Amino acid sequence: MSDIEFEDFRITNEDLSDLKQHGELSDGSVIPFRQLPVLVIEGESIAQTGAIARICGKLGDMYPKDIIEAGKVDQVIDTVTDINVLINPSMHESDPSIKRQMRDDLSSDALPKYFGYLEKILEVNDSGWFVGDEMTVADIAVWSMLGWIAQGVLDDIPSTLPKTFERLTRLYNEMSRMPKVQEWKRLTYAYDESSTGEYNYHVPDSI
Ligand SMILES: N[C@@H](CCC(=O)N[C@@H](CS)C(=O)NCC(=O)O)C(=O)O
């Protein structure tokens, strides 16, 4: 979004088993918690999506300098992490009926509850963005999470769920129209055309 150059390095299945065993890639990059994503910057490896988002936000001027405004961004990023953590166990559940029950509970309770809280923040801030008058990494975090759900890849979680939240829908659609977002989707999803599973690969242009 801020024209900062980076390499979007995707690992192979072989790399994955390597990093699980040794905590590093074949080029020596350290993977601290043996999970991805990891940002390698100035020779240092930084894990955890929230930590990476903050660094990128600071570099790209999409993270406020004011500590309270920064806290408002953090609370949204961390809530998106909480939502991922809530969904994650159902992605690893192999019993279909237990998985369906977990997904029904998420769809009827936890997800609408969190979406409602996020919607309320947008209503109170009333600029169309989560914090202040400009797009921040908080908006990007929510955009990505909403697109994941709206692409319908999570069995038994209705892809239409985000659409019932007017301000979240407006934010998603506005961001999706941005040329930089479209360009990123074109470049990134080309890697993942053959991928299967319940991951975030083909987020829709609008919800
Ligand atoms: N808390 C981490 C979670 C990262 C995570 O779950 N990564 C997945 C891929 S999306 C992973 O590496 N899974 C393999 C594993 O945990 O063994 C974050 O927010 O970045």
PDBQT file of the ligand as one rigid body, heavy atoms in Angstrom, charges set to zero:
ROOT
HETATM    1  N1  LIG A 301      -0.270 -16.780  16.245  1.00  0.00    +0.000 N 
HETATM    2  C1  LIG A 301       0.280 -16.980  14.945  1.00  0.00    +0.000 C 
HETATM    3  C2  LIG A 301      -0.384 -18.169  14.313  1.00  0.00    +0.000 C 
HETATM    4  C3  LIG A 301       0.323 -18.576  13.063  1.00  0.00    +0.000 C 
HETATM    5  C4  LIG A 301      -0.230 -19.845  12.465  1.00  0.00    +0.000 C 
HETATM    6  O1  LIG A 301      -1.130 -20.504  13.019  1.00  0.00    +0.000 OA
HETATM    7  N2  LIG A 301       0.333 -20.189  11.305  1.00  0.00    +0.000 N 
HETATM    8  C5  LIG A 301      -0.056 -21.394  10.622  1.00  0.00    +0.000 C 
HETATM    9  C6  LIG A 301      -0.145 -21.138   9.127  1.00  0.00    +0.000 C 
HETATM   10  S1  LIG A 301      -1.382 -19.947   8.759  1.00  0.00    +0.000 SA
HETATM   11  C7  LIG A 301       1.028 -22.417  10.809  1.00  0.00    +0.000 C 
HETATM   12  O2  LIG A 301       2.187 -22.120  10.685  1.00  0.00    +0.000 OA
HETATM   13  N3  LIG A 301       0.585 -23.635  11.111  1.00  0.00    +0.000 N 
HETATM   14  C8  LIG A 301       1.463 -24.746  11.242  1.00  0.00    +0.000 C 
HETATM   15  C9  LIG A 301       1.638 -25.142  12.686  1.00  0.00    +0.000 C 
HETATM   16  O3  LIG A 301       1.169 -24.430  13.580  1.00  0.00    +0.000 OA
HETATM   17  O4  LIG A 301       2.235 -26.170  12.902  1.00  0.00    +0.000 OA
HETATM   18  C10 LIG A 301       0.088 -15.700  14.108  1.00  0.00    +0.000 C 
HETATM   19  O5  LIG A 301      -0.814 -14.921  14.408  1.00  0.00    +0.000 OA
HETATM   20  O6  LIG A 301       0.864 -15.472  13.165  1.00  0.00    +0.000 OA
ENDROOT
TORSDOF 0
